[in-house]
Structure formats: structure tokens, C-alpha cells
């Protein structure tokens, strides 16, 4: 598969998981996929392959300066690895939020924007969830 095809594949497996988490978070299939972290594990495997390829073809990775990190994101395999990294970790955060919500019982109408925010803007959705969780905790 070309990096472009892998990019499409990664997006195609992440998107349905987000839709399930947002619209059917309690469905047994969704819960199975969350409980066993199926999609993030698949994405982690893709990431491992492409980070290895990036190291093999581009040498070491320097995260010591913004310029060095910008240089990393000019290589196709490194950019693909970075994107898959985002997909996997944002999914894990969304799954963690739903796991937390088993006991918190935040209404789905409030959870949906948190999940969409995590999907689209990562830390913003996490921040929204944390604020709602804190407010709910302080109401007890």
C-alpha cells in the first residue's frame, strides 16, 4: 500500500469508531470495540510500521526545537506516522471519556460535543469533558 492508501485506510477505520462512540456509545459492538481498543491497536500497528520506515529512511528524530520538528513533518512517511498517532491517541482519549462516563452518567447531549471536540480538535474536547466532569463532581 502507498502512504496515500494507508492514510485513507486509517481515516476509514477511525471515522466509524467515532460515529459509534458519539451516536451509539452503549451498543454492545461499540462497547466491545472500546473495551478491547481494537481500532487504536490497529492504528498503533500502522504507526509502528511507518515510524520505523521514517527512522530507516530519514535517520533519527530530533524534537529539540520547533525547526527540527517542522523538518520531520516534511517527509511523507513521518507525516503519515504523525497523523496516525493523532488518530490513535484522540480515539483513546474519547474511549477513556466514555469509560469515565459509565460512572459519571453525563447526559449524551453533553457528551456528544466533548467527543466531537476530541475527534476534531483533540485537547479542546478533552478540556470540555474535564470541565463538565468537574462541574458534575462539585454538584455532589
N, C-alpha and C positions, 0 to 999 in steps of 0.2 A: 504494500500500500504506500502511496505517496504521502508526504506530510499533509497535503491538502485533503486527501481522503481520510486520513486519521483525524484531522481537525473536525471534519464533518461527522465522522463516526462518534467522536467524543461528545459533540454537541447533541447528536441524535439520541444518545443514551442518557445524557443528563436531563434534557428537557422533559421527557415523560416522567422522570422521577420527581421533578419539581411540580409538575401538574398533579401527580398523585398526592404529594405532600400538601399541596395547597387545597385541593378540592376533595380528596378522599383520604385524609390523614389516618382515619381509624379502620379503613378497609384492611382485611387480612393480608391481601397481596402487598399493599403499601407497608404494613407493619412487618411483614417478612423481609421485604427489601431493606427496610430501616434496621431491623434487628440484626440482620447479618451483613449490613453495609455492602451489599452486592455491587452497586454501581460505583461507589468510591473505591472499592477494591479493584474493579476493572480499570478504573481511571488511574489508580496508583500503578498498576502494571504497565499501562501505556506510558505514564510519566517515567517510570524506571527505565524503560527502553529508550525513550527519547533523551533523557538526561544523560544516560550512558553514551548514546550516539553523539550528543553535544560535547561531552568531555573528550571523547575519542577524536572528533574532528576539529574541535576548537581549542583544545587544551583546557587548562584549569579555569575555574570560575572565580573571578575577583569581585567581591561585594564591598570592597573597601571605600569606594567613592561612587558618587552618582554617575560620573562619566564612565566608570568601569561597568556599572550595571547597565547603562544605556548601550554600551558596546555589546554586552551579552545579548541584548534584545534586537540585534541586527542579523543574527544567524537564524535561519528558518527553523532548525531543529530546537534551538534554545527557546525561541518564541512559542513553538508548539508545546514544549515541555512546560513553559510558564503558564500558558493558557489552561492546559490540563490540570496543572497544580491549582489554579483558581477554581476550576470546575469541581475538583475533588474536595477541596477544603471548604468551599462555600456549601456544598452538599452536606458535608459532615457537620457543619455548624447548624444548618437547617434541621438535620436529623436530631442533633442534640437538643435543639429548641423544642422539637416535638416530643422527645423523651422527657424533657423537663415539664412539659405541659400535661403529661399524664397525671402528675400530682398537683400542678398549679391550677389546672382547669380554666385557663384563659379562653374566653369565647373565641370560636373560629373566625368571627368577623374581625377580631383584633389580631389574631394570629396570622391571618392571610397577608395583611400588609407587611408584617415582620418577615414572613417567608419570601414574599415578592421582593422586598427590600434586600434581603440577604442574597437572593438569586441575582438581582440586577446590580446591586451596589455593595455587596459583602458586608463590611463593617457597619453600614448605616442600618441595615435590617437587624443586625445583632444589637446595635445600640437601642433601637426601638424596642426590641424584645426585653432587653435589660431594664429599660425604663418602666415598661408595663409590669414586668416581674417585680421590680422594687415597689412600685405603687401597690400592687396586689398584696405583696408581703406586708407592707406597712398598714394595710387596712385590717389586718387580722387582730 
